[in-house]
Amino acid sequence: MNDAFSSYHPLVNFSYFAFIFAFSMIFMHPVCLGISLMGAFIYSISLKGRRAVKFNFVFLLPMMLVTAVINPAFNHEGATILTYLHTGNPLTLESITYGIAASAMLTAVVCWFSCYNEVMTSDKFVYLFGRIIPAMSLILSMSLRFVPKFKARIKEVSQAQRCIGRDVSNGGIIERARHGTTILSIMITWSLENAIETADSMKSRGYGLTGRTAFSIYRMDGRDKKALCVIFILGIFVLAGGISGGLKWRYFPTMKGKTSGILSASIWLAYAGLCLVPVIVDRVEEHQWKVTQSKI
Amino acid sequence: MKFKFTKNKVIAALFIIVVLAAAFWCGGGALGLQGWSVIQTPKDAVTDKNVENVPDVEDDKNEGGLSASKKIELAKEMAGGTSSPGVEKGSEDYSKSQGMAIDAVTGKDKYLTDPVLEGKPVPVEPQNIENSDVEYTCTISVYCDTILDNIDWLDKEKVELVPEDGVIFPVTEVIFYEGESVFNVLQREMKKARIHMEFSSVPIYNSVYIEGINNLYEFDCGELSGWMYKVNNWFPNYGCSRYGLKEGDIVEWVYTCDLGVDVGGFYAVGE
């Protein structure tokens, strides 16, 4: 992986994402949502390149539009009436903006999670939580890995089946359906069996027993401590600002909230900084690499 | 595998409990302010006599903190155990003579409406009504002055919506067309005056339910609050889209903060 932030200590990665998820889900202020959404898009693209561009614009953007439209169809609260729907209820500006805000939040969180999956691999997660909550962290890392793994395996199975002419792309429509169900049944058998096998093999290796140590290649460096400090300072600053009311915003019945002021501006700046920590780290590291290279 | 309490495990458990408690508190769950509204199923309505005997616009919501029957008990306490003056039980014989089909077992019609007070119009079903262009006039007004007495109960964000005198729509003589209901007139006038109004259809009562007018919604001023209507000083015991208007009717929409006690439309159980 060529992302510098991913090579940091798991604690740094995890606390970063913990702050980001919490803030993305708590703060409904439009500027915060915008910052979070932009940050998620930038980081996912810098992390995954073209794959992320495709995911963001083909899947996330349409999802955002659909969820934004759903709210005003069911929620008619708000003082600014734009027009009336055919059911007779009003269509209000507030319900539209609230729909956009809610969908931006959803999109940002989904996008952040796609980054999280890339950075917080299951070994990192188990490293962090394996001692405290062994069973839980095993289940969590297994279930979080389930969908990507399932997708990878379904490809494998379908390729194997194609070799013997039994893939969903072979034969007529009934044949195809039959092949599809066979593949699905193979998949489910495999996944269930694999889950039990994983648990058994972990147990037989003494996973979670007291006194058992685990090998890990993670070390808390100076650079990790520095990054952790920056993340915590920014995170606590944003949190404190949020609690003290610097990010107040209400959508109903009329939209009102803090749109200016030094406090709000500084919180936004800190929040944007927090969102961009991995990207900045990555750029700085790349720059350093180039500089040292040219010196040699 | 034997389960052992280690220091880390206890800390983790405590941490999870604290986070959940904080989430519950911040989500408003602790105060039971806003939550799911559940429409009473017909079965409940038949078996639970208590629930059915309140004024119709109020009884079909069962919200977060208090159950429907708890709310009625509360309101009854406030009203001193009796219905508001002038609110009486309907007459079954009269309602039948007016063409209301009352079920012998439940004592209600098929939309769960109790018999209507003698001398008052029985509900008409909107789907059976033929409209025409013949014009009539009626009077309509929308008041929320009861909120002024309970302003500290009101949702803080909505205080600015309450007019100083509590008049959202003053007493106005308006035109309606033959076959129209109270709801049709309210909807038209609110639209004309650019006043916000939201409603939802409730199929089991075959009527609409007015959720909010001027962004003042049900439950905004305490758990017993919501919109009620009266025609010629009588609170009908059925929904506003089933009340067929007549020439000269006086329609008043009022906001109640305690299930009708403050506006004189509370129907106590067992009278």
Interface residues (C-beta under 8 A of the other chain):
Chain A: H76 E77 G78 A79 I81 Y84 G88 N89 P90 T92 R131 I132 I133 K203 G208 T210 R250 F252 P253
Chain B: M1 K4 T6 N8 K9 I11 A12 E157 K158 L161 Q187 K191 R194 H196 M197 E198 F199 G212 N215 Y217
